[in-house]
Amino acid sequence: MKERILLFLIVIGLTVFIYVFQSYTTWGLGLFVCLMAIYSIFSSIATKVKTRKELKNPKPKNENYKPFVSILIPAHNEDSVITSTVETVFNMTYPNYEVIVIDDRSTDNTASVIKDLEKKYQGRLVALIRNKDAFPGKSAVLNDALKIAKGEAILVFDADATMDPDFLTNLVYELEPKDVGAVQARKVVRNKDVNILTRCQNNEMTMDTYCQVSRDAVKGAVELRGNGELIKREALEDIGGWNNYTITDDLDMSTRLHIKGWDVRFCKDTIVYEEGIMYLFPLYRQRRRWLEGTIRRYLEYFGDIFTSKKMSLRVKLDLIAYISEFIMPAWFIIEIFILLAKIILKDAPTYILMSSLIMGCIIGIGFMLAGRYALRKYDKLNRIEALIQSIVTSAYLLLIWFPLVLFIGTKILFMKKDMNWGKTAHGLVRHEHAIQRAKEKIKQAKEELKKLLKM
């Protein structure tokens, strides 16, 4: 109810402001954009300064810092991928860890597969099978696993995750400082070349890497991303574990860690690979959950963000700058609706739309250029390819996020909150690869048979 009331007040307040000061809102939106551009330039400079400093004076790594790590892998209907993920985890070279795989009320063979894995990796893997009437949501799953976890640090992987053998060895160094509560690895889509959707999702993650690196450089509000997050147990206990009543466990935890004064770091050189979604409807479903969780956590912790004495000023300013990414689309949408209404009622000339549309184009071009820079820097694309990909991805983000902002705003205001995990189907890529390999083997067998017949 608090979230609903606060969002209602924000929407009404913004609408009244835009309606009353219609002649000046374009200038206000322009000022808004300028402030965001200044912040972006500042964070880019900070990133370059940090990079140069680390090149000149590399940060020493404490080889003796090897905390015992509990690796948690929640799984819901993941029988097609969970075995491969667990095998990849056990290929890691880090010497000091346990694995807990949790079946969350699956309706397929996930539970039996996990039990077989427990037998195979006896003493190193624990299978936790949740009851069918257990509290729903990924946060509740992780909290159940935390009760039996022995680690000084907790590493969370999605059921479709893959990583290099030195993943944990590299990531754990970032967790050592006393003020660091968690570290997030960079996420990359491993099936990015399947179609335009998977390519755009990877580009989206590359842009997120650019933002996270910048936020890390200014000691801002770096966020956890669920897959490949390493959390200090002390920090987890300080905030009371995961929030069972959130639909985005990672974003909610990030904000609560910052409120409590914990630093969250981002490790761009340590990568966790995951499957991109190949079809539009499941993609919308996933992004809808992400956006709803993002907006709800800001509404829920709005007061705590501004009143926290442990949160640094830099983190607060960074959070405000990030929140503006959601205010700006709302501002733009409300302004366009008001202008259209005035034009239809013949209360204003058609040309008044032009200034708002021009400002929207400027925002879009700025975003596209930032995306191009990120793709050049982190995915090593050439100039032309980076430009093409940034244009396509900008269009993709516009088509995905703008409709969702309207839908989620309406849902929070008028619909009941649900705790659906919003699970994404995994394993499609591996099935397709298996089919392709089978076809190649059949083709190879036919060629060999032809050779034998000719002999």
C-alpha positions in Angstrom: 0.0 0.0 0.0 2.9 2.4 0.8 4.3 1.8 -2.7 1.0 2.5 -4.3 0.4 5.7 -2.4 3.9 7.0 -3.0 3.7 6.3 -6.7 0.3 7.9 -7.0 1.6 11.0 -5.3 4.6 11.1 -7.7 2.5 10.6 -10.8 -0.1 13.3 -9.7 2.6 15.7 -8.7 4.6 15.3 -11.9 1.4 15.6 -14.0 0.3 18.8 -12.2 3.8 20.3 -12.5 4.0 19.6 -16.3 0.4 20.9 -16.9 0.9 24.1 -14.9 4.4 24.8 -16.2 3.9 23.5 -19.8 5.7 26.5 -21.3 8.8 25.8 -19.3 8.9 22.0 -19.0 11.1 21.6 -22.1 13.7 23.7 -20.4 13.3 21.6 -17.3 13.7 18.4 -19.2 16.7 19.9 -21.0 18.3 20.8 -17.6 17.6 17.3 -16.4 19.4 15.9 -19.5 22.3 18.3 -19.0 22.8 17.2 -15.4 22.7 13.5 -16.5 25.3 14.3 -19.2 27.6 16.1 -16.6 27.3 13.1 -14.3 28.1 10.7 -17.2 31.2 12.7 -18.1 32.3 12.9 -14.5 32.0 9.1 -14.0 33.8 8.4 -17.3 36.7 10.6 -16.2 36.7 8.8 -12.8 36.9 5.4 -14.6 39.8 6.5 -16.7 41.7 7.9 -13.7 41.1 4.7 -11.8 42.2 2.5 -14.7 45.5 4.5 -15.1 46.1 4.4 -11.4 45.7 0.6 -11.3 48.0 0.2 -14.3 50.7 2.2 -12.7 50.2 0.8 -9.2 48.4 -2.6 -9.5 46.4 -3.5 -6.4 48.1 -6.3 -4.5 46.2 -9.5 -4.0 46.2 -11.3 -0.7 46.9 -14.9 -1.7 46.1 -16.0 1.8 42.6 -14.7 1.7 40.6 -17.9 1.0 37.3 -17.8 2.9 35.1 -20.9 2.8 32.4 -20.2 0.2 28.9 -21.7 0.0 27.7 -21.8 -3.6 23.9 -21.6 -3.9 22.2 -22.7 -7.1 18.4 -22.3 -7.0 16.6 -24.4 -9.6 12.9 -24.6 -10.7 12.2 -27.0 -13.5 15.8 -27.0 -14.6 16.4 -30.7 -15.3 17.8 -29.9 -18.8 20.7 -27.6 -17.6 21.4 -28.2 -13.9 23.8 -31.1 -14.4 26.0 -29.1 -16.8 26.0 -26.1 -14.5 27.1 -28.2 -11.5 29.8 -29.9 -13.5 31.1 -26.5 -14.6 31.1 -25.3 -10.9 33.1 -28.2 -9.8 35.7 -27.4 -12.5 36.6 -24.2 -10.6 40.1 -24.2 -9.2 39.2 -22.4 -5.9 40.1 -24.8 -3.1 37.6 -24.0 -0.4 33.9 -24.3 -1.2 30.7 -26.3 -0.9 27.8 -26.5 -3.3 24.1 -26.4 -2.3 21.6 -27.0 -5.1 18.0 -26.1 -4.2 15.0 -27.6 -6.0 12.1 -25.1 -5.7 8.9 -27.0 -6.1 9.8 -28.3 -9.5 7.2 -30.2 -11.6 9.8 -31.9 -13.8 12.7 -34.2 -12.9 14.9 -31.5 -11.3 14.6 -33.0 -7.8 15.7 -36.5 -8.8 18.6 -35.0 -10.9 19.8 -33.0 -8.0 19.6 -36.1 -5.7 21.7 -38.0 -8.2 24.3 -35.2 -8.3 24.4 -35.3 -4.5 25.4 -39.0 -4.7 28.0 -38.3 -7.4 29.6 -35.5 -5.5 29.2 -37.0 -2.1 30.4 -34.7 0.7 30.8 -31.7 -1.6 27.3 -31.1 -2.8 24.1 -30.8 -0.7 20.7 -31.3 -2.3 17.9 -29.2 -0.7 14.4 -30.2 -1.8 11.8 -27.6 -0.8 8.2 -28.7 0.1 5.4 -28.0 -2.4 3.8 -25.6 0.0 7.0 -23.6 0.7 6.9 -19.8 0.6 7.3 -18.8 -3.1 10.1 -16.6 -4.6 13.8 -16.9 -5.2 14.6 -14.9 -2.0 12.8 -17.5 0.1 14.7 -20.3 -1.7 18.1 -18.6 -0.9 17.1 -17.9 2.8 16.3 -21.7 3.2 19.7 -22.6 1.8 21.4 -20.0 4.0 20.3 -21.8 7.1 22.4 -24.8 6.2 25.3 -23.0 4.4 28.6 -23.1 6.2 30.4 -20.4 4.2 31.9 -17.1 5.3 30.8 -15.9 1.9 27.8 -16.9 -0.3 28.1 -17.1 -4.1 24.8 -17.3 -6.1 24.6 -18.8 -9.5 21.5 -19.2 -11.8 20.8 -22.7 -12.9 22.1 -22.0 -16.4 25.4 -20.4 -15.4 28.8 -21.3 -16.8 32.1 -19.8 -15.8 35.9 -20.2 -16.3 37.9 -22.3 -13.8 39.5 -19.3 -12.2 36.2 -17.4 -11.7 36.0 -17.7 -7.9 39.7 -17.3 -7.4 39.6 -13.9 -9.1 36.3 -12.7 -7.6 37.1 -13.5 -4.0 39.9 -10.9 -3.8 37.5 -8.1 -4.2 35.6 -9.2 -1.1 38.4 -8.8 1.3 38.2 -5.1 2.4 36.2 -4.7 5.6 33.7 -2.3 4.1 32.9 -4.5 1.1 29.7 -6.4 1.5 29.4 -7.9 -2.0 30.9 -8.3 -5.4 29.2 -8.7 -8.8 30.8 -10.4 -11.8 30.2 -9.3 -15.3 27.4 -11.1 -17.1 27.7 -12.1 -20.8 25.1 -13.9 -23.0 26.8 -17.0 -24.3 24.3 -17.6 -27.1 24.4 -14.0 -28.4 24.7 -15.0 -32.0 21.4 -17.0 -32.2 19.2 -14.1 -33.2 18.6 -10.4 -32.9 17.0 -10.7 -29.5 19.9 -12.5 -27.9 22.4 -10.1 -29.6 20.5 -7.1 -28.1 20.4 -8.7 -24.7 24.1 -9.2 -24.8 24.5 -5.5 -25.9 22.2 -4.5 -23.0 24.5 -6.3 -20.6 27.5 -4.7 -22.1 25.9 -1.3 -21.6 25.2 -2.3 -18.0 28.9 -3.3 -17.6 29.8 0.3 -18.7 27.4 1.7 -16.1 28.5 -0.6 -13.3 32.2 0.1 -14.0 31.5 3.9 -13.9 29.5 3.5 -10.6 32.3 1.4 -9.1 34.9 4.1 -10.1 33.0 6.9 -8.3 32.3 4.6 -5.3 28.6 4.8 -6.2 25.7 2.4 -5.9 26.9 -0.6 -7.7 24.2 -3.2 -8.0 24.0 -7.0 -7.7 22.7 -8.9 -10.7 21.6 -12.2 -9.2 23.8 -14.5 -11.2 27.5 -14.4 -10.2 27.1 -12.4 -7.0 29.4 -13.0 -4.1 28.2 -11.8 -0.7 30.0 -11.6 2.7 28.1 -13.5 5.3 28.6 -10.7 7.8 26.9 -8.3 5.5 24.0 -10.8 4.8 23.4 -11.2 8.5 23.6 -7.4 9.0 20.6 -6.8 6.6 18.7 -9.9 7.7 19.3 -12.1 4.7 17.2 -11.9 1.5 13.8 -10.1 1.5 11.1 -12.8 1.0 8.6 -10.2 -0.2 10.6 -8.8 -3.2 10.4 -10.1 -6.7 14.0 -9.0 -7.5 16.2 -10.4 -4.8 19.4 -8.9 -6.2 18.2 -5.3 -6.6 16.5 -5.3 -3.2 19.6 -6.6 -1.5 21.8 -4.1 -3.3 19.7 -1.2 -1.9 19.6 -2.6 1.6 23.4 -3.1 1.6 23.9 0.5 0.6 21.5 1.8 3.2 23.5 -0.1 5.9 26.7 1.4 4.6 28.2 -1.6 2.9 30.2 -1.1 -0.3 29.3 -3.2 -3.4 32.0 -3.8 -6.0 31.9 -4.7 -9.7 34.5 -7.0 -11.2 34.5 -6.5 -15.0 37.3 -9.0 -15.7 35.5 -12.0 -14.1 32.7 -13.2 -16.3 29.7 -15.5 -15.7 27.9 -16.7 -18.9 24.2 -17.2 -19.1 21.5 -18.0 -21.7 19.8 -15.1 -23.5 16.1 -15.5 -24.2 15.4 -16.3 -27.8 11.7 -15.4 -28.0 9.8 -12.1 -27.5 7.1 -13.1 -25.0 9.3 -14.7 -22.4 11.7 -11.8 -22.8 8.9 -9.3 -22.0 7.9 -11.5 -19.0 11.4 -11.4 -17.6 11.9 -7.7 -18.2 8.5 -6.9 -16.7 9.6 -8.6 -13.4 12.9 -6.8 -13.5 11.3 -3.4 -14.0 8.6 -3.9 -11.4 11.2 -5.0 -8.8 13.4 -2.0 -9.6 10.6 0.5 -9.2 9.1 -1.2 -6.1 12.4 -1.3 -4.2 12.9 2.5 -4.7 9.3 3.1 -3.6 9.8 0.9 -0.5 13.2 2.3 0.5 12.6 5.9 -0.6 12.7 7.2 3.0 15.6 5.0 4.1 17.7 6.2 1.2 17.4 9.9 2.2 17.6 9.3 6.0 20.4 6.7 6.2 23.4 7.9 8.2 25.5 5.0 7.1 25.1 5.6 3.3 27.7 7.9 1.8 26.8 11.1 0.0 28.3 9.7 -3.2 26.1 6.6 -3.1 23.0 8.8 -2.4 23.8 11.0 -5.4 24.4 8.0 -7.6 21.1 6.4 -6.6 19.3 9.7 -7.3 21.0 9.9 -10.8 19.9 6.3 -11.5 16.3 6.9 -10.3 16.2 9.7 -12.8 16.4 7.1 -15.6 12.9 6.1 -14.6 11.6 9.6 -13.9 12.7 10.9 -17.3 10.7 8.4 -19.4 7.6 9.0 -17.1 8.1 12.8 -17.5 8.4 12.4 -21.3 5.3 10.1 -21.6 3.1 12.3 -19.4 4.1 15.5 -21.3 3.3 13.9 -24.7 -0.1 12.7 -23.4 -0.9 16.2 -22.1 0.2 17.9 -25.3 -1.8 15.4 -27.4 -4.9 16.0 -25.3 -4.5 19.8 -25.7 -4.1 19.4 -29.5 -7.2 17.1 -29.8 -9.2 19.7 -27.7 -7.8 22.4 -29.9 -6.3 24.1 -26.9 -2.9 24.2 -28.4 -1.3 24.2 -31.9 0.3 21.0 -33.3 3.8 22.5 -33.5 4.2 22.5 -29.6 4.9 18.8 -29.9 8.1 19.5 -31.8 10.2 20.7 -28.9 9.4 17.6 -26.8 10.0 15.3 -29.7 13.3 17.0 -30.5 14.4 16.6 -26.8 13.4 12.9 -27.0 15.6 12.5 -30.1 18.5 14.2 -28.3 18.1 11.8 -25.4 18.0 8.9 -27.8 21.2 10.0 -29.6 23.0 10.5 -26.4 22.0 7.0 -25.2 23.0 5.5 -28.6 26.5 7.1 -28.4 27.0 5.8 -24.9 26.0 2.3 -26.1 28.5 2.5 -29.0 31.3 3.5 -26.7 30.4 0.5 -24.4 30.4 -2.0 -27.3 33.7 -0.7 -28.6 35.3 -0.9 -25.2 34.0 -4.1 -23.7 33.0 -6.2 -26.7 35.8 -4.9 -29.0 33.5 -4.3 -31.9 34.8 -2.2 -34.8 33.5 1.4 -35.3 30.8 0.5 -37.9 29.6 -2.6 -36.2 29.4 -0.9 -32.8 27.4 2.0 -34.4 24.9 -0.4 -36.1 24.5 -2.5 -32.9 24.0 0.6 -30.7 21.2 1.8 -33.1 19.5 -1.6 -33.2 19.8 -2.0 -29.4 18.5 1.5 -28.7 15.4 0.7 -30.8 15.1 -2.7 -28.9 15.3 -0.9 -25.6 12.7 1.7 -26.6 10.3 -1.1 -27.7 10.9 -3.1 -24.6 11.1 -0.6 -21.8 8.7 2.2 -22.7 5.6 0.0 -22.9 6.7 -1.7 -19.7 7.0 1.6 -17.8 3.4 2.3 -18.6 2.3 -1.3 -17.7 4.2 -1.6 -14.5 3.1 1.9 -13.3 -0.5 0.8 -13.9 0.1 -2.5 -12.2 1.5 -1.0 -9.0 -1.3 1.6 -8.8 -4.2 -0.7 -9.5 -3.3 -4.4 -9.3 -2.3 -6.8 -6.6 1.4 -7.6 -6.0 2.3 -11.2 -6.7 5.4 -13.2 -5.6 5.8 -15.1 -8.8 9.5 -15.9 -9.4 9.0 -15.2 -13.1 11.3 -18.0 -14.0 12.9 -18.1 -17.5 13.0 -21.3 -19.4 16.5 -22.6 -19.9 18.1 -25.3 -21.9 16.6 -24.3 -25.3 20.1 -23.4 -26.6 21.7 -26.6 -25.5 18.9 -28.6 -27.0 19.3 -26.8 -30.3 23.1 -27.4 -30.2 22.5 -31.1 -29.5 20.2 -31.3 -32.5 22.8 -29.5 -34.6 25.5 -31.9 -33.5 23.3 -34.9 -34.2 22.7 -33.6 -37.7 26.4 -33.1 -38.3 27.2 -36.6 -37.1 24.5 -38.0 -39.4 25.9 -36.1 -42.3 29.4 -37.3 -41.5 28.2 -40.9 -41.2 26.5 -40.6 -44.7 29.7 -39.3 -46.2 31.7 -42.2 -44.7 29.1 -44.6 -46.0 29.4 -43.2 -49.5 33.2 -43.6 -49.4 32.8 -47.3 -48.3 30.3 -48.0 -51.1 32.7 -46.5 -53.7 35.4 -48.8 -52.5 
